[in-house]
C-alpha cells in the first residue's frame, strides 16, 4: 500500500512539474544566429597581431606577409636544439617502454 501511494505521489509530482514547464525552454532565443549560418559567413575583419587594433582583411594579409619576410631569421641556440631533440627522443622511448 505504501509503495503504491509513493509511486502515485511521485508520478503526480512529476506530472505537475512537467505541466508547468513551457516547451520553448529548450529552444535558443530567436535572435541567436544558427551555427550553420555562422560557419558560411566570410570573415572580413581581423585584429592586428602586433597591437590588437581592428584592421581589414587586406591589411591583415599585408601585415602577415611583411612579418613573414623578416630581415632576421630566427635562430635557436644549438645547445637548446640538442636538448629539444633529446627530450623528443626521451618522450618516444617513454611511449614504447614506460618506466
Residue frames as qw, qx, qy, qz and C-alpha x, y, z in Angstrom:
[[0.000, 0.885, 0.466, 0.000, 0.00, 0.00, 0.00],
 [0.301, -0.804, 0.095, 0.504, 2.78, 2.42, 0.92],
 [0.417, -0.155, 0.593, 0.672, 4.66, 1.70, -2.32],
 [0.232, 0.609, 0.671, 0.353, 1.51, 2.36, -4.32],
 [0.112, -0.945, -0.264, 0.155, 0.91, 5.69, -2.63],
 [0.413, -0.617, 0.308, 0.595, 4.56, 6.64, -3.03],
 [0.376, 0.092, 0.659, 0.645, 4.56, 5.87, -6.74],
 [0.106, 0.779, 0.583, 0.206, 1.24, 7.66, -7.20],
 [0.238, -0.908, -0.091, 0.331, 2.55, 10.72, -5.36],
 [0.442, -0.402, 0.461, 0.656, 5.82, 10.68, -7.30],
 [0.324, 0.346, 0.684, 0.555, 4.07, 10.40, -10.67],
 [0.009, -0.896, -0.443, -0.025, 1.65, 13.19, -9.72],
 [0.342, -0.786, 0.111, 0.503, 4.54, 15.42, -8.66],
 [0.410, -0.149, 0.591, 0.679, 6.43, 14.76, -11.93],
 [0.225, 0.611, 0.668, 0.361, 3.26, 15.41, -13.95],
 [0.117, -0.938, -0.272, 0.182, 2.73, 18.75, -12.19],
 [0.382, -0.620, 0.317, 0.608, 6.33, 19.80, -12.78],
 [0.369, 0.090, 0.686, 0.621, 6.30, 18.80, -16.46],
 [0.137, 0.753, 0.621, 0.169, 2.95, 20.51, -16.99],
 [0.171, -0.924, -0.132, 0.315, 4.29, 23.85, -15.67],
 [0.402, -0.449, 0.447, 0.662, 7.48, 23.96, -17.77],
 [0.574, 0.695, 0.003, -0.433, 6.87, 25.56, -21.16],
 [0.900, 0.192, 0.308, 0.240, 8.14, 23.57, -24.14],
 [0.463, 0.835, -0.059, 0.292, 10.04, 26.58, -25.52],
 [0.510, -0.804, 0.296, 0.079, 12.57, 26.49, -22.67],
 [0.796, -0.153, 0.459, 0.363, 14.79, 24.10, -24.62],
 [0.582, 0.670, 0.277, 0.368, 14.88, 26.31, -27.71],
 [0.457, -0.124, -0.045, 0.879, 17.50, 29.05, -28.19],
 [0.132, 0.680, 0.266, -0.671, 16.34, 32.67, -28.24],
 [0.633, 0.666, 0.387, 0.076, 15.05, 33.80, -31.66],
 [0.159, 0.960, -0.204, -0.107, 17.73, 36.50, -32.00],
 [0.563, -0.468, 0.625, 0.270, 20.56, 33.89, -31.96],
 [0.545, 0.582, -0.452, -0.398, 22.11, 33.22, -35.36],
 [0.988, -0.051, 0.131, -0.062, 22.29, 29.46, -36.11],
 [0.539, -0.546, 0.531, 0.361, 25.75, 27.90, -36.19],
 [0.669, 0.330, 0.571, 0.343, 25.24, 26.70, -39.76],
 [0.284, 0.926, 0.179, 0.172, 24.80, 30.30, -40.91],
 [0.317, -0.888, 0.297, 0.150, 27.81, 31.49, -38.92],
 [0.715, -0.223, 0.553, 0.365, 30.03, 28.82, -40.49],
 [0.588, 0.526, 0.472, 0.394, 29.25, 30.02, -44.01],
 [0.032, 0.995, 0.062, -0.074, 29.96, 33.70, -43.32],
 [0.695, 0.406, -0.125, 0.580, 33.18, 35.16, -44.69],
 [0.489, -0.703, -0.178, 0.485, 35.28, 36.96, -42.10],
 [0.442, 0.741, 0.135, 0.486, 36.12, 40.43, -43.44],
 [0.156, -0.883, 0.258, -0.359, 37.66, 41.97, -40.35],
 [0.836, -0.023, -0.417, 0.356, 40.63, 40.98, -38.24],
 [0.437, -0.894, 0.078, 0.061, 42.82, 42.18, -35.39],
 [0.398, 0.755, -0.482, 0.200, 46.43, 43.15, -35.68],
 [0.888, -0.201, -0.345, 0.225, 48.77, 40.60, -34.06],
 [0.437, 0.316, -0.308, 0.784, 51.03, 43.48, -33.03],
 [0.059, -0.122, 0.379, -0.916, 48.71, 45.79, -31.10],
 [0.102, 0.381, 0.884, -0.251, 45.26, 44.16, -31.31],
 [0.275, 0.421, 0.042, -0.863, 43.66, 47.03, -33.26],
 [0.686, 0.455, 0.553, -0.128, 40.88, 46.13, -35.73],
 [0.001, 0.483, -0.536, -0.692, 42.08, 46.05, -39.35],
 [0.778, 0.377, -0.086, -0.496, 40.60, 44.94, -42.67],
 [0.947, 0.011, 0.310, 0.080, 41.30, 41.54, -44.20],
 [0.666, 0.669, -0.075, 0.320, 43.58, 43.10, -46.87],
 [0.073, -0.834, 0.417, -0.355, 45.62, 44.96, -44.24],
 [0.790, -0.417, 0.428, -0.139, 45.88, 41.75, -42.22],
 [0.926, 0.278, 0.165, 0.195, 47.19, 39.77, -45.21],
 [0.418, 0.794, -0.217, 0.384, 49.71, 42.53, -45.98],
 [0.375, -0.751, 0.444, -0.314, 50.88, 42.63, -42.36],
 [0.916, -0.188, 0.354, -0.014, 51.29, 38.83, -42.26],
 [0.808, 0.508, 0.016, 0.298, 53.35, 38.94, -45.46],
 [0.138, 0.843, -0.331, 0.401, 55.57, 41.68, -44.04],
 [0.612, -0.599, 0.460, -0.237, 56.10, 39.77, -40.80],
 [0.965, 0.068, 0.241, 0.078, 56.93, 36.59, -42.74],
 [0.682, 0.582, -0.063, 0.438, 59.65, 38.43, -44.71],
 [0.493, -0.855, 0.086, 0.136, 61.68, 39.39, -41.68],
 [0.378, 0.799, -0.451, 0.125, 65.28, 40.52, -42.25],
 [0.143, -0.520, 0.782, -0.311, 66.48, 38.48, -39.31],
 [0.715, -0.061, -0.654, -0.239, 65.95, 34.72, -39.47],
 [0.714, -0.591, 0.181, -0.330, 65.00, 33.09, -36.21],
 [0.522, 0.413, -0.709, 0.233, 67.99, 31.32, -34.69],
 [0.827, -0.524, -0.024, -0.203, 67.90, 28.87, -31.85],
 [0.238, -0.710, 0.657, -0.088, 70.88, 28.14, -29.68],
 [0.610, 0.280, -0.723, -0.163, 72.45, 24.81, -30.82],
 [0.061, 0.107, -0.880, 0.460, 72.54, 23.52, -27.23],
 [0.508, 0.173, 0.406, -0.740, 68.83, 24.25, -26.90],
 [0.705, 0.321, -0.398, -0.491, 68.15, 22.46, -30.20],
 [0.407, 0.233, -0.876, 0.112, 70.05, 19.43, -28.91],
 [0.186, 0.006, 0.742, -0.644, 68.11, 19.49, -25.64],
 [0.657, 0.242, 0.084, -0.709, 64.79, 19.62, -27.52],
 [0.650, 0.311, -0.639, -0.267, 65.86, 16.68, -29.67],
 [0.213, 0.154, -0.901, 0.346, 66.86, 14.66, -26.60],
 [0.397, 0.098, 0.543, -0.733, 63.53, 15.42, -24.93],
 [0.727, 0.284, -0.204, -0.590, 61.64, 14.25, -28.02],
 [0.536, 0.264, -0.802, -0.015, 63.69, 11.03, -28.09],
 [0.038, -0.076, 0.816, -0.572, 63.01, 10.51, -24.39],
 [0.593, 0.172, 0.254, -0.744, 59.29, 11.01, -24.95],
 [0.716, 0.301, -0.497, -0.388, 59.35, 8.48, -27.78],
 [0.361, 0.205, -0.879, 0.234, 61.16, 5.93, -25.63],
 [0.257, 0.007, 0.658, -0.708, 58.70, 6.51, -22.75],
 [0.719, 0.193, -0.018, -0.667, 55.76, 5.74, -25.04],
 [0.714, 0.261, -0.631, -0.155, 57.34, 2.48, -26.12],
 [0.645, -0.110, -0.669, 0.353, 58.83, 1.38, -22.77],
 [0.341, -0.798, -0.018, -0.497, 57.20, 3.17, -19.83],
 [0.437, 0.212, -0.683, 0.545, 59.32, 3.28, -16.68]]
